[in-house]
Amino acid sequence: MKALISGFIWIANSVKATVATYLVLMLIGGTLYSLFEDKSFGDSFWWAVVTASTVGYGDTYPTTTPGRIVAGFLISIMVLVVIPLITAHFASKLIVDNDAFRHEEQEEIKQHLRAIRATLERMEQERQAP
């Protein structure tokens, strides 16, 4: 279970992994559909893309129970996992604050603040000394 969660987090945090997962799902779904529904791989891959995108033209659809299970699984995974991940990746790119300080800049500011604090403490001590 831990490996499954770890893998999901890896996929969620990588655009390449999300796209690769999408392609793998299309290939697996198309292959299984081809086997269960006795269709060509080209038609089956087309079905997988149309089904996963939730367009569902209706030009081809499963008629066997295993084919319907594959369809249900493919639709569920796409709607509940893959499409939200893709949307989240796009949204995160739109809300990135380009004016935010980089880590190096933050460390430099901290260093300057420490120097200012030390100077102020030294000046306070000199002022209090007789």
MIDOSE-1310 file (N, C-alpha, C; in nm, 2 decimals, decimal comma, always signed):
residues 130
mkal	+0,08/-0,12/+0,00/+0,00/+0,00/+0,00/+0,09/+0,13/+0,00; +0,20/+0,12/+0,08/+0,29/+0,23/+0,08/+0,35/+0,26/-0,05; +0,39/+0,16/-0,12/+0,45/+0,17/-0,26/+0,34/+0,23/-0,35; +0,22/+0,19/-0,34/+0,11/+0,24/-0,43/+0,10/+0,39/-0,40
isgf	+0,09/+0,44/-0,28/+0,08/+0,58/-0,25/+0,20/+0,66/-0,29; +0,32/+0,60/-0,27/+0,44/+0,66/-0,32/+0,44/+0,68/-0,47; +0,40/+0,58/-0,54/+0,39/+0,58/-0,69/+0,29/+0,69/-0,73; +0,18/+0,70/-0,66/+0,08/+0,80/-0,70/+0,13/+0,94/-0,68
iwia	+0,20/+0,96/-0,57/+0,26/+1,09/-0,54/+0,36/+1,13/-0,65; +0,44/+1,03/-0,69/+0,54/+1,05/-0,79/+0,47/+1,09/-0,92; +0,36/+1,02/-0,96/+0,29/+1,05/-1,08/+0,23/+1,19/-1,07; +0,17/+1,22/-0,95/+0,11/+1,35/-0,93/+0,20/+1,47/-0,94
nsvk	+0,33/+1,45/-0,90/+0,42/+1,56/-0,90/+0,51/+1,57/-1,03; +0,48/+1,49/-1,13/+0,56/+1,49/-1,25/+0,47/+1,50/-1,37; +0,48/+1,60/-1,45/+0,40/+1,61/-1,57/+0,43/+1,50/-1,67; +0,56/+1,46/-1,68/+0,60/+1,35/-1,77/+0,54/+1,22/-1,72
atva	+0,54/+1,20/-1,59/+0,48/+1,07/-1,54/+0,33/+1,07/-1,56; +0,26/+1,19/-1,55/+0,12/+1,19/-1,57/+0,09/+1,16/-1,71; +0,16/+1,22/-1,81/+0,14/+1,19/-1,95/+0,17/+1,05/-1,98; +0,28/+0,99/-1,92/+0,31/+0,85/-1,94/+0,20/+0,76/-1,89
tylv	+0,15/+0,80/-1,77/+0,04/+0,72/-1,72/-0,08/+0,72/-1,81; -0,11/+0,84/-1,86/-0,23/+0,85/-1,96/-0,20/+0,76/-2,08; -0,08/+0,76/-2,14/-0,06/+0,68/-2,25/-0,06/+0,53/-2,22; -0,01/+0,49/-2,11/-0,01/+0,35/-2,06/-0,16/+0,31/-2,05
lmli	-0,24/+0,39/-1,98/-0,38/+0,36/-1,97/-0,45/+0,34/-2,10; -0,42/+0,43/-2,20/-0,47/+0,42/-2,33/-0,43/+0,28/-2,40; -0,31/+0,25/-2,39/-0,26/+0,13/-2,45/-0,32/+0,00/-2,38; -0,32/+0,00/-2,25/-0,38/-0,11/-2,18/-0,53/-0,12/-2,21
ggtl	-0,60/-0,01/-2,20/-0,74/-0,01/-2,23/-0,77/-0,05/-2,37; -0,70/+0,00/-2,46/-0,71/-0,04/-2,60/-0,69/-0,18/-2,63; -0,58/-0,23/-2,57/-0,54/-0,37/-2,59/-0,65/-0,47/-2,53; -0,69/-0,44/-2,41/-0,80/-0,52/-2,34/-0,93/-0,51/-2,42
yslf	-0,96/-0,39/-2,46/-1,09/-0,38/-2,54/-1,08/-0,46/-2,67; -0,96/-0,46/-2,73/-0,94/-0,53/-2,86/-0,95/-0,68/-2,83; -0,90/-0,73/-2,72/-0,91/-0,87/-2,69/-1,06/-0,91/-2,65; -1,12/-0,83/-2,57/-1,26/-0,87/-2,52/-1,37/-0,85/-2,63
edks	-1,35/-0,75/-2,71/-1,45/-0,71/-2,81/-1,42/-0,76/-2,95; -1,31/-0,82/-2,97/-1,26/-0,87/-3,10/-1,26/-0,76/-3,20; -1,19/-0,65/-3,17/-1,18/-0,54/-3,26/-1,03/-0,52/-3,29; -1,00/-0,45/-3,40/-0,86/-0,42/-3,43/-0,80/-0,33/-3,33
fgds	-0,67/-0,33/-3,32/-0,61/-0,25/-3,22/-0,63/-0,10/-3,25; -0,63/-0,06/-3,37/-0,65/+0,08/-3,41/-0,79/+0,13/-3,37; -0,89/+0,05/-3,39/-1,03/+0,08/-3,35/-1,03/+0,09/-3,20; -0,97/-0,01/-3,13/-0,97/-0,02/-2,99/-0,90/+0,10/-2,92
fwwa	-0,78/+0,14/-2,98/-0,71/+0,25/-2,92/-0,80/+0,38/-2,94; -0,86/+0,39/-3,06/-0,95/+0,51/-3,08/-1,06/+0,51/-2,97; -1,12/+0,39/-2,95/-1,22/+0,38/-2,84/-1,17/+0,42/-2,71; -1,05/+0,38/-2,67/-0,99/+0,41/-2,55/-0,97/+0,56/-2,53
vvta	-0,92/+0,63/-2,64/-0,90/+0,78/-2,63/-1,04/+0,85/-2,62; -1,13/+0,81/-2,70/-1,27/+0,87/-2,69/-1,33/+0,85/-2,56; -1,32/+0,73/-2,51/-1,38/+0,69/-2,38/-1,32/+0,76/-2,26; -1,18/+0,76/-2,26/-1,11/+0,83/-2,16/-1,13/+0,98/-2,15
stvg	-1,15/+1,04/-2,27/-1,17/+1,18/-2,27/-1,31/+1,22/-2,24; -1,39/+1,12/-2,22/-1,54/+1,13/-2,18/-1,62/+1,19/-2,30; -1,57/+1,19/-2,42/-1,64/+1,24/-2,53/-1,75/+1,13/-2,57; -1,71/+1,01/-2,58/-1,80/+0,90/-2,60/-1,89/+0,92/-2,73
ygdt	-1,83/+0,91/-2,84/-1,91/+0,93/-2,97/-2,01/+0,83/-2,99; -1,99/+0,71/-2,94/-2,09/+0,60/-2,95/-2,07/+0,52/-3,08; -1,96/+0,55/-3,16/-1,94/+0,48/-3,28/-1,90/+0,34/-3,25; -1,83/+0,32/-3,14/-1,80/+0,18/-3,09/-1,81/+0,18/-2,94
yptt	-1,86/+0,07/-2,89/-1,88/+0,06/-2,74/-1,88/-0,09/-2,70; -1,85/-0,12/-2,58/-1,84/-0,26/-2,53/-1,97/-0,33/-2,53; -1,97/-0,45/-2,57/-2,09/-0,53/-2,57/-2,07/-0,65/-2,47; -1,95/-0,68/-2,43/-1,93/-0,79/-2,34/-1,91/-0,74/-2,20
tpgr	-1,93/-0,82/-2,10/-1,91/-0,78/-1,96/-1,77/-0,74/-1,93; -1,66/-0,82/-1,98/-1,53/-0,77/-1,95/-1,50/-0,64/-2,02; -1,55/-0,62/-2,14/-1,53/-0,49/-2,21/-1,59/-0,37/-2,13; -1,71/-0,40/-2,08/-1,78/-0,29/-2,00/-1,70/-0,26/-1,87
ivag	-1,64/-0,37/-1,81/-1,56/-0,35/-1,69/-1,44/-0,26/-1,72; -1,37/-0,29/-1,84/-1,26/-0,21/-1,88/-1,30/-0,07/-1,90; -1,42/-0,05/-1,97/-1,47/+0,09/-1,99/-1,49/+0,16/-1,86; -1,56/+0,10/-1,77/-1,59/+0,16/-1,64/-1,46/+0,20/-1,56
flis	-1,36/+0,11/-1,57/-1,23/+0,13/-1,50/-1,16/+0,25/-1,57; -1,16/+0,25/-1,70/-1,09/+0,36/-1,78/-1,16/+0,49/-1,75; -1,29/+0,50/-1,76/-1,36/+0,62/-1,73/-1,33/+0,67/-1,59; -1,34/+0,58/-1,49/-1,33/+0,62/-1,35/-1,19/+0,67/-1,32
imvl	-1,08/+0,60/-1,37/-0,95/+0,65/-1,35/-0,92/+0,78/-1,42; -0,97/+0,80/-1,54/-0,95/+0,93/-1,61/-1,02/+1,04/-1,54; -1,15/+1,02/-1,50/-1,22/+1,13/-1,44/-1,18/+1,16/-1,30; -1,15/+1,06/-1,22/-1,11/+1,08/-1,08/-0,97/+1,10/-1,06
vvip	-0,88/+1,07/-1,15/-0,73/+1,08/-1,12/-0,66/+1,16/-1,23; -0,66/+1,11/-1,35/-0,57/+1,17/-1,45/-0,61/+1,31/-1,49; -0,74/+1,33/-1,53/-0,78/+1,47/-1,57/-0,76/+1,57/-1,45; -0,80/+1,54/-1,33/-0,77/+1,63/-1,22/-0,62/+1,66/-1,21
lita	-0,53/+1,56/-1,23/-0,39/+1,58/-1,22/-0,34/+1,68/-1,33; -0,39/+1,66/-1,45/-0,35/+1,74/-1,56/-0,40/+1,89/-1,53; -0,52/+1,90/-1,48/-0,58/+2,03/-1,45/-0,49/+2,10/-1,34; -0,46/+2,02/-1,24/-0,38/+2,08/-1,13/-0,24/+2,12/-1,18
hfas	-0,18/+2,05/-1,27/-0,05/+2,09/-1,32/-0,06/+2,22/-1,39; -0,16/+2,24/-1,48/-0,18/+2,36/-1,55/-0,21/+2,48/-1,45; -0,30/+2,45/-1,35/-0,33/+2,56/-1,26/-0,21/+2,60/-1,18; -0,13/+2,51/-1,14/-0,01/+2,54/-1,06/+0,09/+2,63/-1,14
kliv	+0,09/+2,61/-1,27/+0,18/+2,69/-1,35/+0,12/+2,83/-1,37; -0,01/+2,84/-1,36/-0,07/+2,98/-1,37/-0,06/+3,06/-1,25; -0,05/+3,00/-1,13/-0,04/+3,07/-1,01/+0,09/+3,09/-0,94; +0,20/+3,05/-1,02/+0,33/+3,06/-0,97/+0,37/+3,21/-0,95
dnda	+0,42/+3,25/-0,84/+0,46/+3,39/-0,82/+0,60/+3,41/-0,86; +0,61/+3,47/-0,98/+0,75/+3,49/-1,04/+0,82/+3,60/-0,96; +0,75/+3,68/-0,88/+0,82/+3,79/-0,80/+0,87/+3,73/-0,67; +0,85/+3,61/-0,63/+0,89/+3,56/-0,51/+1,04/+3,54/-0,51
frhe	+1,10/+3,55/-0,39/+1,25/+3,54/-0,38/+1,29/+3,40/-0,40; +1,40/+3,37/-0,47/+1,46/+3,24/-0,48/+1,52/+3,21/-0,35; +1,56/+3,08/-0,33/+1,62/+3,04/-0,20/+1,75/+3,11/-0,17; +1,83/+3,13/-0,27/+1,96/+3,20/-0,26/+1,94/+3,34/-0,21
eqee	+1,83/+3,41/-0,27/+1,80/+3,54/-0,23/+1,75/+3,55/-0,09; +1,67/+3,45/-0,05/+1,62/+3,45/+0,09/+1,74/+3,43/+0,19; +1,83/+3,35/+0,15/+1,95/+3,33/+0,24/+2,03/+3,45/+0,25; +2,05/+3,52/+0,14/+2,13/+3,65/+0,14/+2,06/+3,75/+0,23
ikqh	+1,92/+3,76/+0,22/+1,85/+3,86/+0,30/+1,86/+3,82/+0,45; +1,86/+3,69/+0,48/+1,87/+3,65/+0,62/+2,01/+3,69/+0,67; +2,11/+3,67/+0,59/+2,25/+3,70/+0,63/+2,26/+3,85/+0,65; +2,20/+3,94/+0,57/+2,21/+4,08/+0,59/+2,13/+4,12/+0,72
lrai	+2,02/+4,06/+0,74/+1,94/+4,09/+0,86/+2,02/+4,05/+0,99; +2,10/+3,94/+0,99/+2,18/+3,90/+1,10/+2,29/+4,01/+1,12; +2,35/+4,06/+1,01/+2,45/+4,16/+1,02/+2,40/+4,29/+1,08; +2,28/+4,33/+1,03/+2,21/+4,45/+1,08/+2,18/+4,43/+1,23
ratl	+2,13/+4,31/+1,27/+2,10/+4,29/+1,41/+2,22/+4,30/+1,50; +2,33/+4,24/+1,45/+2,46/+4,24/+1,53/+2,50/+4,38/+1,54; +2,49/+4,46/+1,43/+2,54/+4,60/+1,44/+2,45/+4,68/+1,54; +2,32/+4,66/+1,54/+2,23/+4,73/+1,63/+2,26/+4,69/+1,77
erme	+2,29/+4,56/+1,80/+2,32/+4,52/+1,93/+2,45/+4,58/+1,98; +2,55/+4,59/+1,89/+2,68/+4,65/+1,93/+2,66/+4,79/+1,96; +2,58/+4,86/+1,87/+2,55/+5,01/+1,90/+2,48/+5,03/+2,03; +2,39/+4,94/+2,06/+2,31/+4,95/+2,19/+2,41/+4,93/+2,31
qerq	+2,50/+4,83/+2,30/+2,59/+4,81/+2,40/+2,69/+4,93/+2,42; +2,73/+4,99/+2,31/+2,82/+5,11/+2,32/+2,75/+5,23/+2,38; +2,62/+5,24/+2,35/+2,54/+5,35/+2,40/+2,52/+5,34/+2,55; +2,51/+5,21/+2,60/+2,49/+5,19/+2,74/+2,61/+5,19/+2,82
ap	+2,73/+5,17/+2,76/+2,85/+5,17/+2,83/+2,89/+5,31/+2,88; +2,95/+5,31/+3,00/+2,99/+5,45/+3,06/+3,10/+5,51/+2,99
